Amino acid sequence: MGQQSFLPEIDRKRTQAAVEAALEKYRIYKYLSVEEREASTTAAYSDMPRSSPTNVTSDQTANIAIHNVDSQAFRKEYCERVERAVKRMPRLERFLIEERYMTTEHDYITDQRVYSFVFQPPISEPTYSKIRWRAFYKLASYLNLMITKNNKND
């Protein structure tokens, strides 16, 4: 009889998609500036009192300032978390992730370009795929993105 494993089986495609989505989110947060919200300067007149039935007035400027600071802090923390996870990886895996997925030119860099021209000496496509899967597995583990197979539904 075969040995039974108590570890869940990983869904490779969905885990890879989750890691790629996390790296896409990283690039958006890292390289794209987000337009900050601004307070409306248009006066609004109403016959109704300014307070609601709960007698709480809204402070639009404070709410906008809080949103701008919190969203910027969230983006920075997310980027630092991904960068810490990548820095914990072995050299080849870290190099692959940084060169392929963490650059501003991501849309113009292909896997073939990375394994043929960026790696010195160049490596084969199967070797590249193995290194990339190990890197994705570790990133999914570090970032809590691991997706397991559900044998009942799959």
C-alpha positions as CSV (number, residue, x, y, z in Angstrom):
1,M,0.0,0.0,0.0
2,G,1.1,3.5,-0.7
3,Q,1.9,5.9,2.1
4,Q,-0.9,8.3,2.9
5,S,-0.1,12.0,3.2
6,F,-1.9,14.2,5.7
7,L,-0.8,17.3,3.9
8,P,-3.4,18.8,1.5
9,E,-2.8,18.6,-2.2
10,I,-2.0,22.0,-3.8
11,D,-4.0,23.3,-6.7
12,R,-1.0,24.5,-8.8
13,K,-3.0,26.5,-11.4
14,R,-5.1,28.4,-8.9
15,T,-2.1,29.0,-6.5
16,Q,0.0,30.3,-9.4
17,A,-2.9,32.6,-10.5
18,A,-3.2,33.9,-6.9
19,V,0.5,34.6,-6.6
20,E,0.5,36.3,-10.0
21,A,-2.4,38.4,-8.9
22,A,-0.6,39.4,-5.7
23,L,2.5,40.4,-7.7
24,E,0.2,42.4,-10.1
25,K,-1.3,44.2,-7.1
26,Y,2.3,44.8,-5.8
27,R,3.2,46.5,-9.1
28,I,0.1,48.6,-9.1
29,Y,0.7,49.8,-5.5
30,K,4.5,50.3,-6.1
31,Y,4.6,52.0,-9.4
32,L,1.3,53.7,-10.0
33,S,0.5,56.8,-8.1
34,V,-3.1,57.0,-6.8
35,E,-5.0,60.2,-7.1
36,E,-5.7,61.5,-3.6
37,R,-9.2,62.5,-2.7
38,E,-9.9,66.2,-2.2
39,A,-12.6,68.0,-0.3
40,S,-15.4,69.6,-2.3
41,T,-15.3,73.4,-2.2
42,T,-18.8,73.9,-3.6
43,A,-21.2,75.3,-1.0
44,A,-24.3,73.4,-0.4
45,Y,-27.3,75.1,1.1
46,S,-30.2,73.3,2.6
47,D,-33.2,74.2,4.8
48,M,-32.5,71.1,6.9
49,P,-30.3,71.2,9.9
50,R,-26.7,70.1,9.4
51,S,-26.9,67.2,11.9
52,S,-28.5,63.9,11.3
53,P,-31.1,62.4,13.6
54,T,-28.2,61.0,15.6
55,N,-26.8,64.6,16.1
56,V,-23.5,63.7,14.5
57,T,-22.1,66.1,12.0
58,S,-19.9,64.8,9.2
59,D,-16.4,66.1,8.8
60,Q,-15.7,65.7,5.1
61,T,-12.1,67.0,5.3
62,A,-11.2,64.7,8.1
63,N,-12.7,61.7,6.4
64,I,-10.8,62.4,3.2
65,A,-7.5,63.0,5.1
66,I,-7.9,59.7,7.0
67,H,-8.7,57.8,3.8
68,N,-5.6,59.3,2.0
69,V,-3.2,58.5,4.8
70,D,-4.7,55.0,5.5
71,S,-4.7,54.0,1.9
72,Q,-1.1,55.1,1.4
73,A,0.0,53.3,4.5
74,F,-1.8,50.1,3.4
75,R,-0.1,50.2,0.0
76,K,3.3,50.8,1.5
77,E,2.8,48.0,4.0
78,Y,1.6,45.6,1.3
79,C,4.7,46.3,-0.9
80,E,7.1,45.9,2.1
81,R,5.4,42.5,3.0
82,V,5.9,41.2,-0.6
83,E,9.5,42.5,-0.7
84,R,10.3,40.8,2.6
85,A,8.8,37.5,1.3
86,V,10.9,37.7,-1.9
87,K,14.1,38.6,0.0
88,R,13.7,35.4,2.1
89,M,13.9,33.2,-1.0
90,P,17.0,31.5,-2.4
91,R,19.1,33.6,-4.9
92,L,17.8,32.0,-8.1
93,E,14.2,32.2,-7.2
94,R,14.5,35.7,-5.9
95,F,16.3,36.7,-9.1
96,L,13.6,35.2,-11.3
97,I,10.7,36.9,-9.4
98,E,12.4,40.3,-9.3
99,E,13.4,40.2,-13.0
100,R,10.1,38.8,-14.3
101,Y,7.4,40.0,-12.0
102,M,8.6,43.0,-9.9
103,T,9.7,45.4,-12.6
104,T,8.0,48.3,-14.2
105,E,8.5,46.7,-17.6
106,H,6.6,43.5,-16.6
107,D,4.2,43.7,-19.6
108,Y,7.1,43.7,-22.0
109,I,9.2,40.9,-20.4
110,T,8.4,37.3,-21.3
111,D,9.4,34.1,-19.6
112,Q,11.5,33.2,-22.7
113,R,13.4,36.4,-22.5
114,V,14.2,35.9,-18.8
115,Y,15.5,32.3,-19.2
116,S,17.3,32.9,-22.5
117,F,18.8,36.4,-21.9
118,V,18.5,37.6,-18.4
119,F,19.9,34.4,-16.6
120,Q,23.6,34.2,-17.1
121,P,24.3,31.5,-18.3
122,P,20.9,30.9,-19.9
123,I,18.8,28.1,-18.5
124,S,16.4,25.8,-20.2
125,E,12.6,26.2,-20.2
126,P,12.0,23.1,-18.0
127,T,14.6,24.3,-15.4
128,Y,13.0,27.8,-15.5
129,S,9.6,26.3,-14.9
130,K,10.8,24.3,-11.9
131,I,12.5,27.3,-10.4
132,R,9.4,29.5,-11.0
133,W,7.1,26.9,-9.4
134,R,9.3,26.6,-6.3
135,A,9.3,30.4,-6.1
136,F,5.5,30.6,-6.5
137,Y,5.1,27.9,-3.9
138,K,7.2,29.7,-1.3
139,L,5.6,33.1,-2.1
140,A,2.1,31.5,-1.7
141,S,3.2,30.1,1.6
142,Y,4.8,33.3,2.9
143,L,1.8,35.5,1.7
144,N,-0.8,32.9,2.8
145,L,-2.1,32.4,-0.8
146,M,-1.9,28.6,-0.9
147,I,-5.0,27.1,-2.5
148,T,-5.6,23.4,-1.9
149,K,-7.5,20.9,-4.1
150,N,-10.9,19.9,-2.8
151,N,-11.2,16.3,-3.9
152,K,-15.0,16.3,-3.6
153,N,-15.4,19.2,-6.1
154,D,-12.4,18.6,-8.4
